[in-house]
Amino acid sequence: MARENENSSCFVVTFPLKTEKWQEDRIDKILTLLTVRYREKQKILLDRYIHLSHSPEFKEAKNAGLKAFRDFMNEHKFTKFDIQKVFSDSSLSKSATTDVMLTHGINSDIMEELSHRAWSAWEKKLYGQGKFIRLDNEVNIFKSRRHKEHITGFEYSFTDMTLSMNATKPKKHTMFTIPFVVNRKSEYEAYALGCEVRNIAIVRQQIRGKNKYYVQFSFAGTPYNKGRKIGTGIVGIDPGPSKIAIVSDSEIRITTLAPSVKRDERAVCRMQRKLDRSRRATNPDNYNDDGTIKRGIKLKFDKSNSYKRTQAKLADTQRKLAAKRKIDHNILANEIIAMGNEFHVENNSFKSMQARSKETKKNDKGKNLSKKRFGKSLANRAPSELLTILKNKVCQYADGEYVDIPSGVSCTQFDFTNGEFTKHELKERIITTSDGFVHDRDALAAFNMRFVNRQRIEGKKKVEKNKENFDLQAMTKAYKQFCALEENIKNRDK
């Protein structure tokens, strides 16, 4: 029986499907139809956007600020609701009729979820950091949501552990019934199966070059607590591209992010070069004599069997690294939660850290230095993913507080012993405060982060340097303990 839960939060549990070949073919057919429909609708929206972007009103609205630009796009029917209408309008589709979609079990709820994916891409393009709308994306998931007592298009049984998908054309019938695998010894999964189901999704993943199929249940409420307890006190966190500094009342931690991720750069580069050679050998007409790709025409690239095998091998390498990285982030997030219940985290712009340096610098011999910054470290360590996991755990499951500290507070530069701000170069990893004590740069920044006065910064888009942004009295009381903890770390590392 489902547990009653008024909380609007939910969690997702994934179970493997025990599919047969004919069932996999039907799922692949559904995903192919959705992929074609997604690309077709996105092309319509992209043409509409290009036409709109050439108008002088568009340029004026974009230069007038975010609010004016958002109002302009809403006026010209570029909202989540309007995009949903485009996806539901079968008259704009050339690939498949509504009857064909319904014959394969693709109902209005599945199309609505597909439109949400399209809107997510457009929202990033219009109002975020997105630059392009890709028309070659492949759809590998389809989902339906709950209506009153049932989920449209799906039926499930937690007694037999089976999932069925229904179609309404030419008459209502069951397309397939697939059993899914549940770990009977897992308390987490047993708890989840007693909760109310909100959404059901079927997912296709490529693992070791072969397609694997899973069912994802979205359950209402909070996930099972494995005995973890949230700590007490304020925790300061200074995240970097590859390391993170954490300071609490009783502990200082400076640790490398995702230590299990060891990317073999040479092997990855070899596979990428092999793909490039294969692509050029298979499609010689798509390249100029000097090796550059031809522009101005719509090119079609064929893929050899060798190319597909190498591509699958490279994708599997990246998948394994992503899985290891996520496990490491979850372990670290659970350890951080045990250190306190209020977390002050510096809101760094990792997007700007990825960008190449604009300034050209030379070494002593007059040779240009590399403009690369932290792109590789961010790709391997993914600090933003860790902060997202931590925020979800703190706010949704642990009943704690997650506070974003703007970078304008300048915690790295602040020396509370004299109340002054001193700018340090990036290579300075050791900082000496005015009282003569030597501190690790990241640890000192995390210590300052703990005592940021929330009332002075909340609701402000821009915060300037000011010692009044910090609780100096509380910092003075905790400083001696901080120095002692840092000394213990130095003695331990000797």
C-alpha positions in Angstrom: 0.0 0.0 0.0 1.3 3.5 -0.9 2.5 5.7 1.9 0.7 8.9 2.4 3.0 11.8 1.9 2.1 15.4 1.5 5.6 16.4 0.6 6.0 17.4 -3.1 9.5 16.0 -3.4 10.2 12.7 -5.1 13.1 10.3 -5.9 13.9 8.0 -8.7 14.8 4.3 -8.6 16.0 2.4 -11.7 15.4 -1.3 -12.3 16.8 -3.5 -15.1 14.3 -4.9 -17.6 14.5 -8.6 -18.6 13.7 -8.0 -22.3 13.4 -10.3 -25.3 14.5 -9.4 -28.8 11.0 -8.6 -30.1 10.4 -6.4 -27.0 13.6 -4.5 -27.6 12.6 -3.9 -31.2 9.3 -2.4 -30.2 11.1 -0.1 -27.7 13.6 0.9 -30.3 10.8 1.7 -32.8 9.1 4.0 -30.2 12.4 5.8 -29.6 13.1 6.1 -33.3 9.6 7.7 -33.8 10.2 10.1 -30.9 13.7 11.0 -32.2 12.3 11.9 -35.7 9.4 13.9 -34.1 11.8 15.7 -31.8 14.2 16.8 -34.6 11.3 17.7 -36.8 9.6 20.0 -34.2 12.9 21.5 -33.1 13.6 22.4 -36.8 10.2 24.2 -37.0 11.0 26.1 -33.8 14.6 26.9 -35.0 13.2 28.3 -38.3 10.8 30.5 -36.3 13.5 31.8 -34.1 15.9 32.6 -37.0 13.1 34.5 -38.7 12.3 36.4 -35.5 16.0 37.2 -34.7 16.3 39.2 -37.9 13.7 41.7 -36.8 14.9 45.0 -35.3 12.4 44.6 -32.4 14.3 41.4 -31.4 17.6 43.2 -31.2 16.1 46.1 -29.3 14.5 43.7 -26.8 17.8 41.8 -26.3 19.7 44.9 -25.7 17.1 46.2 -23.2 17.8 43.5 -20.6 16.6 40.0 -19.6 13.1 41.0 -18.5 12.3 43.0 -21.7 13.7 40.1 -23.8 11.7 37.5 -21.9 8.5 39.6 -22.4 9.3 40.0 -26.1 9.7 36.2 -26.6 6.5 35.5 -24.6 4.6 37.9 -26.8 5.8 36.1 -29.9 4.8 32.7 -28.5 8.2 31.3 -27.4 7.1 29.9 -24.0 7.0 26.4 -22.5 3.2 26.3 -23.2 3.6 27.4 -26.9 6.3 24.8 -27.5 4.1 22.2 -26.0 1.4 23.2 -28.5 3.8 22.8 -31.4 4.7 19.3 -30.3 1.0 18.3 -29.9 0.0 19.7 -33.3 0.0 16.7 -35.6 -0.7 18.9 -38.7 2.9 20.2 -38.5 4.3 16.7 -38.7 5.5 15.0 -41.9 7.2 12.0 -40.3 4.3 10.1 -38.8 0.5 10.6 -38.3 -1.2 10.7 -34.9 -2.6 7.2 -35.6 0.9 5.8 -36.2 2.1 7.3 -32.9 -0.9 5.9 -31.0 -0.4 2.5 -32.6 3.0 2.4 -31.0 1.7 3.6 -27.6 3.0 7.2 -27.9 0.3 9.1 -26.1 -0.1 12.8 -25.3 1.7 12.5 -22.0 4.8 11.1 -23.6 4.7 13.9 -26.2 4.3 16.5 -23.4 7.5 15.2 -21.7 9.3 15.4 -25.0 8.2 19.0 -25.3 9.6 19.7 -21.8 13.0 18.4 -23.1 12.8 20.8 -26.0 11.9 23.7 -23.8 14.8 23.0 -21.5 17.2 23.4 -24.5 15.5 26.6 -25.6 15.5 28.1 -22.1 19.3 27.6 -22.0 19.6 29.1 -25.5 17.4 32.2 -24.8 18.1 33.0 -21.1 21.1 30.9 -20.0 24.5 29.8 -21.2 23.3 27.7 -24.2 24.6 28.6 -27.6 23.1 26.1 -30.0 20.0 24.0 -30.6 21.1 20.6 -31.7 19.0 18.9 -34.3 20.9 15.6 -34.2 20.0 14.6 -30.6 18.8 11.1 -30.1 15.9 10.3 -27.8 16.8 7.5 -25.4 14.0 7.8 -22.8 10.2 8.2 -22.9 8.1 8.9 -19.8 4.4 9.2 -18.8 2.9 10.7 -15.6 0.2 9.8 -13.2 -3.4 10.8 -13.6 -5.6 10.1 -10.6 -5.4 6.3 -10.2 -3.3 5.3 -13.2 -0.3 6.2 -15.3 -1.3 6.8 -18.9 0.0 4.1 -21.3 1.6 2.0 -18.5 0.5 -0.7 -16.1 2.7 -2.2 -13.4 2.6 -4.8 -10.7 4.8 -4.9 -7.7 3.5 -8.4 -6.9 4.8 -10.0 -10.1 7.4 -7.2 -10.8 6.2 -6.6 -14.3 5.7 -3.6 -16.5 3.2 -3.4 -19.4 2.8 -0.8 -22.1 -0.6 -0.2 -23.8 -1.6 1.3 -27.1 -5.0 2.7 -28.1 -5.0 2.1 -31.9 -6.6 0.3 -33.7 -8.1 -0.7 -30.4 -6.7 -0.8 -26.9 -4.2 -3.6 -26.5 -1.1 -4.5 -24.6 2.1 -4.1 -26.7 4.4 -5.9 -24.3 4.7 -7.1 -20.7 8.3 -7.1 -19.4 9.5 -8.3 -15.9 12.0 -6.1 -14.1 14.7 -7.1 -11.6 14.4 -6.1 -8.0 17.0 -6.8 -5.4 15.1 -8.5 -2.6 17.8 -7.9 -0.1 17.9 -4.1 -0.6 16.1 -2.2 2.1 16.2 0.9 -0.2 14.3 -0.8 -3.0 11.8 -2.4 -0.6 11.0 1.0 0.9 10.6 2.5 -2.5 8.2 -0.1 -3.7 5.9 0.9 -0.8 5.7 4.5 -2.0 3.3 6.1 -4.4 4.4 6.0 -8.1 4.2 9.4 -9.9 6.0 8.7 -13.2 7.2 5.8 -15.2 10.0 6.0 -17.8 11.7 3.4 -20.1 15.4 4.2 -20.7 17.8 2.8 -23.2 21.5 2.8 -22.4 24.5 1.6 -24.4 26.8 -0.5 -22.2 29.9 -2.2 -23.7 28.6 -1.6 -27.2 25.1 -3.2 -26.5 21.8 -1.6 -25.7 20.4 -2.3 -22.2 16.9 -1.3 -21.1 15.7 -0.1 -17.8 12.5 1.2 -16.1 12.6 4.3 -13.9 10.0 4.8 -11.3 9.6 8.2 -9.7 8.3 7.7 -6.2 6.6 10.4 -4.0 8.4 11.5 -0.8 12.0 11.2 0.4 14.3 8.3 -0.2 15.1 5.7 2.4 17.5 6.9 5.1 20.3 4.4 5.5 21.0 5.5 9.1 22.9 8.7 8.2 22.4 11.6 10.5 22.9 15.3 9.8 25.4 17.1 12.0 25.1 20.4 13.8 26.8 23.7 13.2 27.9 25.9 10.2 30.2 24.4 7.6 32.2 26.5 5.2 32.9 25.1 1.7 35.4 26.5 -0.8 35.0 24.4 -4.1 37.8 24.6 -6.7 38.3 23.0 -10.1 39.9 19.8 -8.7 39.9 20.2 -4.9 37.5 21.3 -2.2 38.2 22.7 1.3 35.7 22.0 4.1 35.8 23.6 7.5 33.5 22.9 10.4 33.7 23.3 14.2 35.7 20.2 14.7 37.3 19.3 11.3 39.2 20.6 8.3 39.3 18.7 5.1 41.1 19.5 1.9 40.5 16.7 -0.5 40.7 15.9 -4.2 37.4 15.6 -6.0 36.5 12.2 -7.5 39.8 10.5 -6.6 38.7 7.3 -8.4 38.5 9.0 -11.7 41.8 8.3 -13.6 41.3 9.3 -17.2 43.7 7.7 -19.7 44.2 10.8 -21.9 46.5 9.0 -24.3 44.0 6.2 -24.9 41.2 8.6 -25.4 43.2 10.7 -27.9 44.1 7.6 -29.8 40.5 6.6 -30.2 39.6 10.2 -31.2 42.3 10.2 -33.9 41.2 6.8 -35.1 37.6 8.1 -35.5 38.8 11.1 -37.4 40.9 9.0 -39.8 38.0 6.6 -40.4 35.5 9.5 -41.0 37.8 11.1 -43.6 38.5 7.8 -45.3 34.8 6.9 -45.5 33.7 10.4 -46.6 36.5 11.8 -48.8 34.1 14.0 -50.8 33.2 16.0 -47.7 36.7 17.4 -47.3 38.7 19.9 -49.3 42.2 19.2 -50.7 43.8 20.9 -47.7 41.9 18.6 -45.3 39.4 21.2 -44.1 35.7 20.3 -44.1 33.5 21.7 -46.9 31.2 24.5 -45.9 28.0 25.9 -47.3 26.4 22.6 -48.2 24.5 20.0 -46.1 26.9 17.1 -45.7 26.0 13.5 -44.9 28.6 11.4 -43.1 28.6 7.6 -43.4 30.0 5.5 -40.6 31.9 2.3 -41.2 31.6 -0.7 -38.9 35.0 0.0 -37.5 34.0 3.6 -36.7 30.9 2.4 -34.9 32.9 -0.1 -32.8 35.5 2.6 -31.8 32.7 5.1 -31.1 31.0 2.6 -28.8 34.3 1.9 -27.0 34.9 5.6 -26.4 31.4 6.1 -25.2 31.7 3.2 -22.8 35.0 4.6 -21.4 33.3 7.9 -20.7 30.3 6.1 -19.1 32.5 4.3 -16.6 34.3 7.5 -15.6 30.9 9.2 -15.1 29.7 6.4 -12.9 32.8 6.4 -10.8 32.7 10.2 -10.5 29.0 10.1 -9.3 29.8 7.4 -6.7 32.7 9.5 -5.3 30.6 12.6 -5.2 27.8 10.9 -3.3 30.2 9.5 -0.8 31.8 12.9 -0.2 28.4 14.6 0.1 27.3 12.1 2.7 30.4 12.8 4.7 29.9 16.6 4.4 26.3 16.3 5.7 27.5 14.6 8.9 29.7 17.7 9.6 26.9 20.3 10.1 23.4 21.4 9.2 24.0 24.8 7.6 26.4 24.9 4.6 27.9 28.1 3.3 29.2 27.4 -0.2 31.0 29.9 -2.5 29.1 30.3 -5.7 32.0 30.1 -8.2 31.4 30.4 -11.9 32.8 27.1 -13.2 31.6 28.1 -16.7 34.1 31.0 -16.7 36.9 28.7 -15.5 36.4 26.6 -18.6 37.0 29.5 -21.0 40.4 30.1 -22.4 42.3 33.1 -21.2 41.8 36.3 -23.3 45.1 37.8 -22.3 48.2 36.7 -24.2 51.2 36.2 -22.0 54.8 35.3 -22.9 57.5 33.5 -20.9 61.1 34.7 -20.4 62.1 33.6 -23.8 59.3 35.5 -25.5 57.2 32.4 -26.4 53.5 32.6 -26.0 52.1 30.8 -23.0 49.1 28.5 -23.3 45.7 30.1 -22.9 44.2 27.0 -21.4 42.8 27.3 -17.9 40.8 24.6 -16.0 38.8 22.9 -18.7 40.3 19.5 -18.3 40.2 19.5 -14.5 36.5 20.6 -14.5 35.7 17.8 -17.0 37.3 15.1 -14.9 36.3 16.3 -11.4 32.9 18.0 -12.0 32.7 20.2 -8.9 29.3 21.5 -10.0 27.9 18.0 -10.0 29.1 17.5 -6.4 27.4 20.8 -5.3 24.1 19.8 -7.0 24.2 16.4 -5.2 25.0 18.1 -1.9 22.3 20.7 -2.3 19.7 18.0 -3.0 20.7 16.0 0.0 20.8 19.0 2.3 17.5 20.6 1.2 15.3 17.7 0.3 16.4 14.8 2.5 18.5 16.1 5.5 16.3 19.1 6.4 19.4 21.5 6.4 20.2 24.8 4.9 22.3 25.4 1.8 23.5 29.0 1.4 25.2 30.3 -1.8 27.9 32.9 -0.9 28.5 35.3 -3.8 32.2 35.4 -5.0 32.0 39.2 -4.5 32.3 38.7 -0.7 36.0 37.8 -1.4 36.5 35.2 1.3 39.9 34.3 -0.2 41.2 37.9 0.2 39.8 38.7 3.7 42.2 38.7 6.7 40.0 39.1 9.7 42.9 39.7 12.0 43.3 43.2 10.6 40.0 43.6 8.7 41.7 44.1 5.4 41.3 42.6 1.9 44.5 41.5 0.1 44.4 40.2 -3.4 46.5 37.1 -3.9 47.8 35.6 -7.2 46.5 32.2 -8.2 49.9 30.5 -7.6 49.9 31.6 -3.9 48.6 28.5 -2.1 50.0 29.6 1.3 48.8 32.8 3.0 50.2 34.5 6.1 47.8 36.6 8.1 48.8 39.8 9.9 49.2 37.8 13.2 52.0 35.8 11.7 50.1 32.5 11.3 50.5 30.6 8.0 47.4 29.1 6.5 46.4 27.1 3.5 44.6 29.4 1.0 41.6 27.2 0.5 41.2 26.4 4.2 41.3 30.0 5.2 38.7 30.9 2.5 36.4 28.1 3.9 36.9 29.4 7.4 35.9 32.9 6.3 32.9 31.4 4.5 31.5 29.9 7.8 31.1 33.4 9.3 29.6 35.3 6.4 26.6 37.3 7.7 23.6 35.9 5.8 21.4 38.8 6.5 23.7 41.2 4.7 24.0 39.2 1.5 20.6 37.5 1.1 18.5 38.9 -1.8 21.4 40.9 -3.3 22.6 40.2 -6.8 25.9 41.9 -6.3 27.9 42.1 -3.0 31.0 44.3 -2.6 34.0 43.8 -0.3 33.2 44.9 3.3 34.4 43.5 6.6 30.9 44.0 7.9 29.8 41.0 5.8 31.5 38.8 8.3 30.7 38.0 12.0 34.1 39.1 13.4 33.2 38.3 17.0 32.4 34.7 16.2 35.5 34.4 14.0 37.7 35.5 16.9 36.2 32.8 19.2 36.7 30.1 16.6 40.1 31.1 15.3 42.2 29.4 17.9 40.5 26.1 17.3 40.9 26.6 13.5 44.7 27.1 13.9 44.9 24.0 16.1 43.1 21.8 13.5 45.2 23.1 10.7 48.4 22.4 12.7 47.2 18.8 13.1 46.8 18.4 9.4 50.4 19.7 8.8 51.8 17.2 11.4 49.8 14.4 9.9 51.1 15.1 6.3 54.7 15.2 7.4 
